[in-house]
């Protein structure tokens, strides 16, 4: 599912977005059979301050998806977010999803959309990780895990060198189950001074095999002493 039939001057309002200490980047998954347009990121109104402008190119089709990324400045704390779309006449582009990157980092996850297969990813605990081209949310493939033996088994990635102590990070991902309606959340495992603790990055949310469910949340990540490991 995506947002389509977007024309010049249309907008989407998202109420009460918590940007935490600040966002530094914005990425949207977009598709356009025309010349595209622009996504304006405004706060608290369609004429509010612009914190970013993201150019959307023509991609060659209404379901031919690509990422459009731009810098963000001045988005911190809690605001109503307005995505205002500008461009020429007629339909401009479609939007599948969007996400913000935290101050000083952008997207910390390598190959976060799974478009490069399993590159950069591993498994937390037991299971087999593979790239699934038959079931994808927006692009050409998704990450699939089979053979799990515990609820906490899943795709993982080492982010030890990418975190700053005391900083807030926003996490957004799309999930579907292979069967049943389990409750899923994204978790960060932090190891400092020989002790491992766990930070919930998104609230626990029930998912199902019939469609994709969006998980999102903002959490402050902090530790005492020397950080020796951090696994998403």
C-alpha positions in Angstrom: 0.0 0.0 0.0 1.3 3.5 -0.8 0.1 7.1 -1.0 -0.8 7.9 -4.6 -2.5 10.5 -6.8 -0.3 13.2 -5.3 -0.6 16.6 -6.9 0.9 20.1 -6.3 -0.1 21.5 -3.0 -1.3 18.3 -1.4 0.0 17.4 2.0 0.0 14.8 4.8 -0.2 15.8 8.5 1.3 13.7 11.2 0.3 14.9 14.6 2.7 15.1 17.6 6.0 13.8 16.1 8.7 13.5 18.7 12.0 14.4 17.0 13.9 14.0 20.3 17.2 15.8 20.3 16.9 16.5 16.6 16.7 14.9 13.2 19.4 15.4 10.6 18.1 13.5 7.6 14.9 12.4 5.9 14.4 9.4 3.5 11.3 8.5 1.5 10.6 5.6 -0.7 9.2 7.1 -3.9 8.1 6.2 -7.4 7.1 8.5 -10.3 6.3 7.9 -14.0 6.6 11.6 -14.6 9.4 14.1 -13.6 8.7 13.8 -9.9 8.6 16.9 -7.6 9.5 17.9 -4.1 8.6 16.9 -0.6 8.7 19.9 1.8 9.0 19.1 5.5 7.2 21.8 7.5 6.5 22.1 11.2 3.1 23.0 12.8 1.3 24.1 9.6 1.4 24.0 5.8 3.0 27.5 5.9 5.2 26.6 8.9 9.0 26.6 9.0 10.7 24.4 6.4 13.2 22.0 8.0 14.0 20.1 4.8 13.3 19.8 1.1 13.6 16.5 -0.6 13.8 16.3 -4.4 11.9 13.3 -5.9 13.1 12.3 -9.3 11.3 10.4 -12.0 11.9 6.7 -11.5 10.3 5.4 -14.7 7.1 4.0 -13.2 4.4 4.4 -10.5 5.6 1.2 -8.8 9.3 1.6 -9.7 10.7 2.5 -6.3 13.8 4.4 -5.2 15.0 6.2 -2.1 15.0 10.0 -2.0 17.1 11.5 0.9 17.7 15.1 2.0 19.2 16.9 5.0 17.0 18.1 7.9 17.8 21.1 10.1 15.7 22.7 12.9 13.5 19.6 13.8 13.8 18.9 17.5 11.2 18.3 20.2 7.6 17.5 19.5 5.8 19.1 16.5 3.0 18.4 14.1 4.8 17.4 10.9 3.4 18.4 7.5 4.7 16.7 4.3 3.8 19.2 1.6 4.1 18.1 -2.0 5.1 20.5 -4.8 5.8 20.2 -8.5 4.1 20.6 -11.9 0.6 19.8 -13.0 -1.0 16.4 -12.7 0.2 13.4 -10.6 3.7 13.9 -9.2 4.8 10.7 -7.5 3.8 8.0 -5.0 5.2 7.6 -1.5 5.6 4.1 0.1 7.2 5.0 3.4 9.4 7.7 5.0 11.8 7.9 8.0 14.0 10.4 9.8 17.6 9.9 10.8 18.8 11.1 14.2 21.1 14.1 14.7 24.6 13.3 13.7 23.9 10.0 12.1 21.3 9.6 9.4 20.3 6.0 8.9 22.7 3.9 11.1 21.6 0.6 9.6 23.6 -0.7 6.6 21.3 -2.1 3.9 18.3 -1.2 6.0 15.9 -1.8 3.1 17.2 -5.3 2.3 17.7 -4.4 -1.3 21.3 -5.7 -1.2 20.3 -9.2 0.0 21.5 -10.1 3.5 24.7 -7.9 3.2 25.4 -6.3 6.6 23.0 -8.5 8.5 23.4 -11.5 10.8 21.1 -13.5 13.2 20.5 -12.9 16.8 20.4 -16.4 18.3 19.2 -19.3 16.2 17.7 -19.2 12.7 18.6 -18.9 9.0 18.5 -15.5 7.4 17.7 -15.2 3.7 16.6 -12.6 1.1 13.0 -13.1 0.0 12.1 -11.7 -3.4 8.6 -13.2 -3.3 7.4 -11.0 -0.4 8.5 -7.4 -0.3 7.2 -4.3 1.3 8.3 -1.6 -1.1 11.4 -2.7 -3.0 12.4 -5.9 -4.6 13.0 -8.1 -1.6 12.7 -8.5 2.2 14.7 -10.2 4.9 13.2 -13.6 6.0 14.1 -15.7 9.0 13.3 -19.4 9.3 14.2 -22.0 12.0 13.8 -19.6 15.0 13.8 -21.4 18.4 13.0 -18.4 20.6 10.9 -15.3 20.4 14.0 -13.0 20.5 15.7 -14.6 17.5 15.8 -12.4 14.4 17.8 -10.3 12.0 20.6 -8.3 13.8 23.3 -5.8 13.0 26.4 -4.5 15.0 26.0 -0.8 15.6 28.7 -0.4 18.3 30.7 2.2 16.5 27.7 4.2 15.4 26.1 5.2 18.7 26.5 8.3 20.8 25.9 8.0 24.6 22.7 9.8 25.7 21.4 10.5 22.2 17.8 9.7 21.1 17.3 7.5 18.1 14.1 7.0 16.0 13.5 3.5 14.7 11.1 2.6 11.9 10.6 -0.8 10.3 7.9 -2.9 8.5 7.2 -6.4 9.7 5.0 -9.3 8.8 4.8 -12.8 10.2 5.0 -16.1 8.4 2.1 -17.4 10.5 0.0 -16.4 13.5 -0.1 -13.0 15.2 3.0 -12.6 17.4 3.9 -9.4 19.2 7.1 -7.9 17.7 9.4 -5.1 18.8 12.8 -3.8 17.9 15.4 -4.1 20.7 19.0 -2.8 21.1 21.4 -5.0 23.2 24.1 -2.9 24.9 27.1 -4.3 26.6 29.2 -2.0 28.8 31.6 -3.0 31.6 30.8 -6.6 31.1 27.0 -6.2 31.6 24.4 -6.4 28.9 21.2 -4.4 29.0 18.3 -4.1 26.6 16.6 -1.0 25.2 13.2 -1.3 23.6 13.3 0.8 20.4 9.7 0.4 19.4 6.6 -0.7 21.4 5.5 -4.3 21.1 3.0 -4.6 18.3 1.0 -7.6 17.0 1.8 -8.5 13.4 0.2 -10.9 11.0 0.9 -12.8 7.7 -1.7 -11.0 5.6 0.1 -7.6 5.4 2.9 -5.4 6.6 2.7 -3.6 10.0 4.7 -0.5 10.7 6.7 -0.4 13.9 8.2 3.0 15.0 9.5 4.5 18.2 12.0 6.9 19.7 14.3 5.9 22.5 17.2 7.5 24.4 20.3 5.2 24.4 22.7 5.6 27.2 25.2 3.5 29.2 27.8 3.8 32.0 31.5 3.0 31.4 33.0 1.7 28.2 30.6 0.4 25.5 32.0 -2.9 24.1 29.0 -4.1 22.1 25.7 -2.8 20.6 23.5 -5.1 18.5 20.3 -4.0 16.8 
